[in-house]
Amino acid sequence: MGGIKRKDYEAALEPLQRELIDAQRWIMEKGQRLVVVFEGRDAAGKGGVIKAIGQMLNTRGYRVVALSKPNEQERSQWYFQRYVSHLPGAGEIVMLDRSWYNRAGVEKVMGFCSEAEYQQFLQQCPVFERLLTDAGTLLVKYWLTVDQEMQEERFAERAADPFKRWKISPVDIAARDRYADYGEARDAMIAATHADNAPWFLVDFNDQRRGRLNLIRHLLDWLPDHKVPEKPLKLPKLKGKPGREKVADASRWVKETW
Protein backbone atom coordinates (compact mmCIF):
# COMPACT_ATOMS: atom_id res chain seq x y z
CA MET A 1 0.00 0.00 0.00
CA GLY A 2 1.54 3.27 -1.10
CA GLY A 3 1.94 6.35 1.02
CA ILE A 4 -0.71 9.06 1.04
CA LYS A 5 0.26 12.23 -0.79
CA ARG A 6 0.32 15.41 1.28
CA LYS A 7 -2.59 17.08 -0.54
CA ASP A 8 -4.76 13.97 -0.14
CA TYR A 9 -3.77 13.70 3.51
CA GLU A 10 -4.63 17.32 4.23
CA ALA A 11 -7.95 16.98 2.42
CA ALA A 12 -8.83 13.94 4.55
CA LEU A 13 -7.55 15.50 7.78
CA GLU A 14 -9.65 18.68 7.62
CA PRO A 15 -13.08 17.07 8.19
CA LEU A 16 -11.62 14.92 10.97
CA GLN A 17 -10.29 18.03 12.71
CA ARG A 18 -13.74 19.59 12.44
CA GLU A 19 -15.15 16.53 14.18
CA LEU A 20 -12.46 16.83 16.84
CA ILE A 21 -13.61 20.40 17.51
CA ASP A 22 -17.16 19.07 17.95
CA ALA A 23 -15.90 16.36 20.30
CA GLN A 24 -13.96 18.88 22.37
CA ARG A 25 -17.01 21.13 22.61
CA TRP A 26 -18.98 18.14 23.93
CA ILE A 27 -16.25 17.36 26.47
CA MET A 28 -16.10 20.98 27.65
CA GLU A 29 -19.86 21.54 27.82
CA LYS A 30 -20.62 18.21 29.50
CA GLY A 31 -17.65 18.32 31.90
CA GLN A 32 -16.20 15.07 30.58
CA ARG A 33 -12.62 13.99 31.21
CA LEU A 34 -10.63 12.23 28.48
CA VAL A 35 -7.19 10.60 28.67
CA VAL A 36 -5.59 9.33 25.47
CA VAL A 37 -2.40 7.30 25.91
CA PHE A 38 0.07 7.17 23.02
CA GLU A 39 2.68 4.44 23.23
CA GLY A 40 4.84 2.75 20.62
CA ARG A 41 8.32 2.24 19.33
CA ASP A 42 10.80 5.09 19.00
CA ALA A 43 10.17 7.10 15.81
CA ALA A 44 6.73 5.56 15.34
CA GLY A 45 5.07 8.98 15.09
CA LYS A 46 3.50 9.74 18.47
CA GLY A 47 4.35 13.44 18.37
CA GLY A 48 2.98 13.87 14.85
CA VAL A 49 -0.45 12.41 15.57
CA ILE A 50 -0.74 14.34 18.83
CA LYS A 51 0.04 17.54 16.91
CA ALA A 52 -2.56 16.68 14.27
CA ILE A 53 -5.21 16.10 16.93
CA GLY A 54 -4.50 19.29 18.85
CA GLN A 55 -3.78 21.56 15.89
CA MET A 56 -7.27 23.09 15.66
CA LEU A 57 -8.50 22.53 19.21
CA ASN A 58 -9.09 25.12 21.88
CA THR A 59 -5.76 25.21 23.70
CA ARG A 60 -7.55 25.89 27.00
CA GLY A 61 -9.28 22.55 26.77
CA TYR A 62 -6.42 20.10 26.23
CA ARG A 63 -2.90 19.38 27.43
CA VAL A 64 -0.04 17.28 26.12
CA VAL A 65 1.95 15.53 28.85
CA ALA A 66 5.40 14.21 27.99
CA LEU A 67 7.31 13.57 31.20
CA SER A 68 11.07 13.19 31.35
CA LYS A 69 12.71 10.48 33.43
CA PRO A 70 11.80 10.68 37.14
CA ASN A 71 14.03 12.56 39.55
CA GLU A 72 15.25 11.17 42.88
CA GLN A 73 12.13 12.24 44.77
CA GLU A 74 9.79 10.81 42.14
CA ARG A 75 11.67 7.51 42.14
CA SER A 76 10.95 7.23 45.87
CA GLN A 77 7.20 7.70 45.38
CA TRP A 78 4.47 5.23 44.53
CA TYR A 79 5.04 4.60 40.84
CA PHE A 80 1.76 6.12 39.57
CA GLN A 81 1.97 9.15 41.87
CA ARG A 82 3.67 11.59 39.53
CA TYR A 83 1.10 10.96 36.82
CA VAL A 84 -1.91 11.74 39.00
CA SER A 85 -1.33 15.50 39.04
CA HIS A 86 -1.40 15.53 35.22
CA LEU A 87 -4.81 13.88 34.89
CA PRO A 88 -7.62 16.00 33.39
CA GLY A 89 -10.21 18.01 35.23
CA ALA A 90 -13.80 18.44 34.07
CA GLY A 91 -14.02 19.50 30.44
CA GLU A 92 -10.41 18.65 29.66
CA ILE A 93 -8.48 16.33 27.34
CA VAL A 94 -5.03 15.06 28.28
CA MET A 95 -2.87 13.34 25.68
CA LEU A 96 0.01 11.35 27.15
CA ASP A 97 3.09 11.14 24.91
CA ARG A 98 4.27 8.02 26.70
CA SER A 99 2.78 7.31 30.09
CA TRP A 100 2.90 5.05 33.11
CA TYR A 101 3.44 2.26 30.58
CA ASN A 102 7.13 3.17 30.49
CA ARG A 103 7.51 0.56 33.20
CA ALA A 104 6.14 -2.20 30.98
CA GLY A 105 8.12 -1.01 27.96
CA VAL A 106 11.47 0.73 28.06
CA GLU A 107 12.08 0.08 31.77
CA LYS A 108 11.39 -3.64 31.36
CA VAL A 109 13.37 -4.09 28.15
CA MET A 110 16.36 -1.92 29.10
CA GLY A 111 16.58 -3.19 32.67
CA PHE A 112 15.68 0.12 34.34
CA CYS A 113 13.35 -1.61 36.81
CA SER A 114 13.49 -4.86 38.73
CA GLU A 115 11.43 -7.91 37.84
CA ALA A 116 9.47 -7.41 41.06
CA GLU A 117 8.67 -3.78 40.13
CA TYR A 118 7.58 -4.90 36.67
CA GLN A 119 5.27 -7.63 37.98
CA GLN A 120 3.82 -5.24 40.56
CA PHE A 121 3.06 -2.77 37.77
CA LEU A 122 1.19 -5.37 35.72
CA GLN A 123 -0.93 -6.17 38.77
CA GLN A 124 -1.57 -2.59 39.90
CA CYS A 125 -2.11 -0.91 36.53
CA PRO A 126 -5.58 -2.36 35.82
CA VAL A 127 -6.65 -1.39 39.34
CA PHE A 128 -5.32 2.16 38.89
CA GLU A 129 -7.08 2.52 35.56
CA ARG A 130 -10.31 1.08 36.97
CA LEU A 131 -10.27 3.78 39.65
CA LEU A 132 -9.95 6.44 36.95
CA THR A 133 -12.75 5.11 34.77
CA ASP A 134 -15.07 4.36 37.71
CA ALA A 135 -14.72 8.06 38.58
CA GLY A 136 -15.93 8.97 35.09
CA THR A 137 -12.67 9.44 33.16
CA LEU A 138 -12.68 8.17 29.59
CA LEU A 139 -9.45 6.28 28.94
CA VAL A 140 -8.23 4.88 25.64
CA LYS A 141 -4.74 3.60 24.78
CA TYR A 142 -3.01 3.40 21.39
CA TRP A 143 0.14 1.54 20.44
CA LEU A 144 1.72 2.84 17.22
CA THR A 145 3.42 0.04 15.28
CA VAL A 146 6.33 0.41 12.85
CA ASP A 147 8.48 -2.21 11.14
CA GLN A 148 12.18 -2.14 11.98
CA GLU A 149 13.24 -1.27 8.43
CA MET A 150 11.03 1.83 8.49
CA GLN A 151 12.17 2.68 11.99
CA GLU A 152 15.80 2.60 10.82
CA GLU A 153 14.96 4.93 7.92
CA ARG A 154 13.46 7.43 10.35
CA PHE A 155 16.43 7.19 12.69
CA ALA A 156 18.78 7.88 9.76
CA GLU A 157 16.67 10.87 8.72
CA ARG A 158 16.75 12.27 12.24
CA ALA A 159 20.48 11.75 12.56
CA ALA A 160 21.08 13.70 9.34
CA ASP A 161 18.65 16.53 10.11
CA PRO A 162 19.80 19.17 12.66
CA PHE A 163 16.15 20.07 13.28
CA LYS A 164 15.31 16.49 14.29
CA ARG A 165 18.57 15.23 15.79
CA TRP A 166 17.44 16.12 19.31
CA LYS A 167 14.74 13.45 19.01
CA ILE A 168 17.34 10.67 19.21
CA SER A 169 18.38 9.83 22.77
CA PRO A 170 21.10 7.46 23.98
CA VAL A 171 18.34 5.08 25.05
CA ASP A 172 16.91 5.13 21.52
CA ILE A 173 20.28 4.14 20.12
CA ALA A 174 20.77 1.37 22.68
CA ALA A 175 17.25 0.05 22.03
CA ARG A 176 17.80 -0.46 18.30
CA ASP A 177 19.09 -3.98 18.89
CA ARG A 178 16.13 -4.87 21.10
CA TYR A 179 13.35 -4.66 18.51
CA ALA A 180 12.04 -8.18 19.16
CA ASP A 181 12.26 -7.69 22.93
CA TYR A 182 10.06 -4.61 22.70
CA GLY A 183 7.50 -6.60 20.73
CA GLU A 184 7.39 -9.29 23.40
CA ALA A 185 7.08 -6.69 26.16
CA ARG A 186 4.25 -4.97 24.28
CA ASP A 187 2.29 -8.19 23.91
CA ALA A 188 2.69 -9.05 27.60
CA MET A 189 1.66 -5.51 28.58
CA ILE A 190 -1.47 -5.55 26.46
CA ALA A 191 -2.45 -9.02 27.65
CA ALA A 192 -2.24 -7.87 31.28
CA THR A 193 -3.80 -4.40 30.96
CA HIS A 194 -6.38 -4.48 28.15
CA ALA A 195 -9.89 -4.09 29.54
CA ASP A 196 -13.26 -2.90 28.31
CA ASN A 197 -13.00 0.20 30.48
CA ALA A 198 -9.42 0.95 29.36
CA PRO A 199 -8.87 -0.70 25.99
CA TRP A 200 -5.73 -1.01 23.87
CA PHE A 201 -5.73 -0.51 20.11
CA LEU A 202 -2.83 -1.01 17.68
CA VAL A 203 -2.40 1.32 14.70
CA ASP A 204 -0.09 0.74 11.73
CA PHE A 205 2.22 3.76 11.48
CA ASN A 206 4.56 2.59 8.71
CA ASP A 207 2.85 5.34 6.73
CA GLN A 208 2.51 8.10 9.31
CA ARG A 209 -0.09 10.12 7.41
CA ARG A 210 -2.31 7.10 6.93
CA GLY A 211 -1.76 6.12 10.56
CA ARG A 212 -2.82 9.57 11.81
CA LEU A 213 -6.02 9.50 9.78
CA ASN A 214 -6.90 5.97 10.94
CA LEU A 215 -6.18 6.74 14.58
CA ILE A 216 -8.18 9.97 14.63
CA ARG A 217 -11.11 8.31 12.86
CA HIS A 218 -11.03 5.49 15.40
CA LEU A 219 -10.82 7.88 18.36
CA LEU A 220 -13.83 9.84 17.14
CA ASP A 221 -15.81 6.63 16.61
CA TRP A 222 -14.75 5.28 20.02
CA LEU A 223 -16.05 8.30 21.92
CA PRO A 224 -19.68 8.21 23.07
CA ASP A 225 -22.19 10.16 21.01
CA HIS A 226 -20.66 13.61 21.25
CA LYS A 227 -22.90 15.76 19.10
CA VAL A 228 -23.63 19.12 20.70
CA PRO A 229 -25.58 21.68 18.68
CA GLU A 230 -23.28 24.46 17.57
CA LYS A 231 -24.69 27.86 18.37
CA PRO A 232 -24.46 30.35 15.49
CA LEU A 233 -22.21 33.30 16.17
CA LYS A 234 -23.11 36.67 14.71
CA LEU A 235 -20.87 39.59 15.52
CA PRO A 236 -22.63 42.86 16.37
CA LYS A 237 -21.82 45.82 14.18
CA LEU A 238 -18.69 47.69 15.24
CA LYS A 239 -19.37 51.09 16.76
CA GLY A 240 -17.39 53.91 15.18
CA LYS A 241 -14.45 53.63 12.83
CA PRO A 242 -11.87 50.83 13.18
CA GLY A 243 -8.99 51.85 15.43
CA ARG A 244 -5.25 51.64 14.79
CA GLU A 245 -2.49 50.68 17.17
CA LYS A 246 -0.94 53.73 18.86
CA VAL A 247 1.84 53.58 21.40
CA ALA A 248 3.31 56.26 23.64
CA ASP A 249 6.90 55.14 23.06
CA ALA A 250 7.53 54.22 19.43
CA SER A 251 11.03 53.02 20.26
CA ARG A 252 9.50 49.87 21.75
CA TRP A 253 8.57 48.56 18.30
CA VAL A 254 10.53 45.51 17.13
CA LYS A 255 12.55 46.34 14.03
CA GLU A 256 10.95 44.89 10.93
CA THR A 257 13.35 42.60 9.11
CA TRP A 258 10.84 40.90 6.85
C-alpha positions as CSV (number, residue, x, y, z in Angstrom):
1,M,0.0,0.0,0.0
2,G,1.5,3.3,-1.1
3,G,1.9,6.4,1.0
4,I,-0.7,9.1,1.0
5,K,0.3,12.2,-0.8
6,R,0.3,15.4,1.3
7,K,-2.6,17.1,-0.5
8,D,-4.8,14.0,-0.1
9,Y,-3.8,13.7,3.5
10,E,-4.6,17.3,4.2
11,A,-8.0,17.0,2.4
12,A,-8.8,13.9,4.5
13,L,-7.6,15.5,7.8
14,E,-9.6,18.7,7.6
15,P,-13.1,17.1,8.2
16,L,-11.6,14.9,11.0
17,Q,-10.3,18.0,12.7
18,R,-13.7,19.6,12.4
19,E,-15.2,16.5,14.2
20,L,-12.5,16.8,16.8
21,I,-13.6,20.4,17.5
22,D,-17.2,19.1,17.9
23,A,-15.9,16.4,20.3
24,Q,-14.0,18.9,22.4
25,R,-17.0,21.1,22.6
26,W,-19.0,18.1,23.9
27,I,-16.2,17.4,26.5
28,M,-16.1,21.0,27.7
29,E,-19.9,21.5,27.8
30,K,-20.6,18.2,29.5
31,G,-17.7,18.3,31.9
32,Q,-16.2,15.1,30.6
33,R,-12.6,14.0,31.2
34,L,-10.6,12.2,28.5
35,V,-7.2,10.6,28.7
36,V,-5.6,9.3,25.5
37,V,-2.4,7.3,25.9
38,F,0.1,7.2,23.0
39,E,2.7,4.4,23.2
40,G,4.8,2.8,20.6
41,R,8.3,2.2,19.3
42,D,10.8,5.1,19.0
43,A,10.2,7.1,15.8
44,A,6.7,5.6,15.3
45,G,5.1,9.0,15.1
46,K,3.5,9.7,18.5
47,G,4.3,13.4,18.4
48,G,3.0,13.9,14.8
49,V,-0.4,12.4,15.6
50,I,-0.7,14.3,18.8
51,K,0.0,17.5,16.9
52,A,-2.6,16.7,14.3
53,I,-5.2,16.1,16.9
54,G,-4.5,19.3,18.8
55,Q,-3.8,21.6,15.9
56,M,-7.3,23.1,15.7
57,L,-8.5,22.5,19.2
58,N,-9.1,25.1,21.9
59,T,-5.8,25.2,23.7
60,R,-7.5,25.9,27.0
61,G,-9.3,22.6,26.8
62,Y,-6.4,20.1,26.2
63,R,-2.9,19.4,27.4
64,V,0.0,17.3,26.1
65,V,1.9,15.5,28.8
66,A,5.4,14.2,28.0
67,L,7.3,13.6,31.2
68,S,11.1,13.2,31.4
69,K,12.7,10.5,33.4
70,P,11.8,10.7,37.1
71,N,14.0,12.6,39.6
72,E,15.2,11.2,42.9
73,Q,12.1,12.2,44.8
74,E,9.8,10.8,42.1
75,R,11.7,7.5,42.1
76,S,11.0,7.2,45.9
77,Q,7.2,7.7,45.4
78,W,4.5,5.2,44.5
79,Y,5.0,4.6,40.8
80,F,1.8,6.1,39.6
81,Q,2.0,9.1,41.9
82,R,3.7,11.6,39.5
83,Y,1.1,11.0,36.8
84,V,-1.9,11.7,39.0
85,S,-1.3,15.5,39.0
86,H,-1.4,15.5,35.2
87,L,-4.8,13.9,34.9
88,P,-7.6,16.0,33.4
89,G,-10.2,18.0,35.2
90,A,-13.8,18.4,34.1
91,G,-14.0,19.5,30.4
92,E,-10.4,18.7,29.7
93,I,-8.5,16.3,27.3
94,V,-5.0,15.1,28.3
95,M,-2.9,13.3,25.7
96,L,0.0,11.4,27.2
97,D,3.1,11.1,24.9
98,R,4.3,8.0,26.7
99,S,2.8,7.3,30.1
100,W,2.9,5.1,33.1
101,Y,3.4,2.3,30.6
102,N,7.1,3.2,30.5
103,R,7.5,0.6,33.2
104,A,6.1,-2.2,31.0
105,G,8.1,-1.0,28.0
106,V,11.5,0.7,28.1
107,E,12.1,0.1,31.8
108,K,11.4,-3.6,31.4
109,V,13.4,-4.1,28.1
110,M,16.4,-1.9,29.1
111,G,16.6,-3.2,32.7
112,F,15.7,0.1,34.3
113,C,13.4,-1.6,36.8
114,S,13.5,-4.9,38.7
115,E,11.4,-7.9,37.8
116,A,9.5,-7.4,41.1
117,E,8.7,-3.8,40.1
118,Y,7.6,-4.9,36.7
119,Q,5.3,-7.6,38.0
120,Q,3.8,-5.2,40.6
121,F,3.1,-2.8,37.8
122,L,1.2,-5.4,35.7
123,Q,-0.9,-6.2,38.8
124,Q,-1.6,-2.6,39.9
125,C,-2.1,-0.9,36.5
126,P,-5.6,-2.4,35.8
127,V,-6.6,-1.4,39.3
128,F,-5.3,2.2,38.9
129,E,-7.1,2.5,35.6
130,R,-10.3,1.1,37.0
131,L,-10.3,3.8,39.7
132,L,-10.0,6.4,36.9
133,T,-12.7,5.1,34.8
134,D,-15.1,4.4,37.7
135,A,-14.7,8.1,38.6
136,G,-15.9,9.0,35.1
137,T,-12.7,9.4,33.2
138,L,-12.7,8.2,29.6
139,L,-9.4,6.3,28.9
140,V,-8.2,4.9,25.6
141,K,-4.7,3.6,24.8
142,Y,-3.0,3.4,21.4
143,W,0.1,1.5,20.4
144,L,1.7,2.8,17.2
145,T,3.4,0.0,15.3
146,V,6.3,0.4,12.8
147,D,8.5,-2.2,11.1
148,Q,12.2,-2.1,12.0
149,E,13.2,-1.3,8.4
150,M,11.0,1.8,8.5
151,Q,12.2,2.7,12.0
152,E,15.8,2.6,10.8
153,E,15.0,4.9,7.9
154,R,13.5,7.4,10.3
155,F,16.4,7.2,12.7
156,A,18.8,7.9,9.8
157,E,16.7,10.9,8.7
158,R,16.7,12.3,12.2
159,A,20.5,11.8,12.6
160,A,21.1,13.7,9.3
161,D,18.6,16.5,10.1
162,P,19.8,19.2,12.7
163,F,16.2,20.1,13.3
164,K,15.3,16.5,14.3
165,R,18.6,15.2,15.8
166,W,17.4,16.1,19.3
167,K,14.7,13.4,19.0
168,I,17.3,10.7,19.2
169,S,18.4,9.8,22.8
170,P,21.1,7.5,24.0
171,V,18.3,5.1,25.1
172,D,16.9,5.1,21.5
173,I,20.3,4.1,20.1
174,A,20.8,1.4,22.7
175,A,17.3,0.1,22.0
176,R,17.8,-0.5,18.3
177,D,19.1,-4.0,18.9
178,R,16.1,-4.9,21.1
179,Y,13.4,-4.7,18.5
180,A,12.0,-8.2,19.2
181,D,12.3,-7.7,22.9
182,Y,10.1,-4.6,22.7
183,G,7.5,-6.6,20.7
184,E,7.4,-9.3,23.4
185,A,7.1,-6.7,26.2
186,R,4.2,-5.0,24.3
187,D,2.3,-8.2,23.9
188,A,2.7,-9.0,27.6
189,M,1.7,-5.5,28.6
190,I,-1.5,-5.5,26.5
191,A,-2.4,-9.0,27.7
192,A,-2.2,-7.9,31.3
193,T,-3.8,-4.4,31.0
194,H,-6.4,-4.5,28.2
195,A,-9.9,-4.1,29.5
196,D,-13.3,-2.9,28.3
197,N,-13.0,0.2,30.5
198,A,-9.4,0.9,29.4
199,P,-8.9,-0.7,26.0
200,W,-5.7,-1.0,23.9
201,F,-5.7,-0.5,20.1
202,L,-2.8,-1.0,17.7
203,V,-2.4,1.3,14.7
204,D,-0.1,0.7,11.7
205,F,2.2,3.8,11.5
206,N,4.6,2.6,8.7
207,D,2.8,5.3,6.7
208,Q,2.5,8.1,9.3
209,R,-0.1,10.1,7.4
210,R,-2.3,7.1,6.9
211,G,-1.8,6.1,10.6
212,R,-2.8,9.6,11.8
213,L,-6.0,9.5,9.8
214,N,-6.9,6.0,10.9
215,L,-6.2,6.7,14.6
216,I,-8.2,10.0,14.6
217,R,-11.1,8.3,12.9
218,H,-11.0,5.5,15.4
219,L,-10.8,7.9,18.4
220,L,-13.8,9.8,17.1
221,D,-15.8,6.6,16.6
222,W,-14.8,5.3,20.0
223,L,-16.0,8.3,21.9
224,P,-19.7,8.2,23.1
225,D,-22.2,10.2,21.0
226,H,-20.7,13.6,21.3
227,K,-22.9,15.8,19.1
228,V,-23.6,19.1,20.7
229,P,-25.6,21.7,18.7
230,E,-23.3,24.5,17.6
231,K,-24.7,27.9,18.4
232,P,-24.5,30.3,15.5
233,L,-22.2,33.3,16.2
234,K,-23.1,36.7,14.7
235,L,-20.9,39.6,15.5
236,P,-22.6,42.9,16.4
237,K,-21.8,45.8,14.2
238,L,-18.7,47.7,15.2
239,K,-19.4,51.1,16.8
240,G,-17.4,53.9,15.2
241,K,-14.5,53.6,12.8
242,P,-11.9,50.8,13.2
243,G,-9.0,51.9,15.4
244,R,-5.3,51.6,14.8
245,E,-2.5,50.7,17.2
246,K,-0.9,53.7,18.9
247,V,1.8,53.6,21.4
248,A,3.3,56.3,23.6
249,D,6.9,55.1,23.1
250,A,7.5,54.2,19.4
251,S,11.0,53.0,20.3
252,R,9.5,49.9,21.7
253,W,8.6,48.6,18.3
254,V,10.5,45.5,17.1
255,K,12.5,46.3,14.0
256,E,10.9,44.9,10.9
257,T,13.3,42.6,9.1
258,W,10.8,40.9,6.8
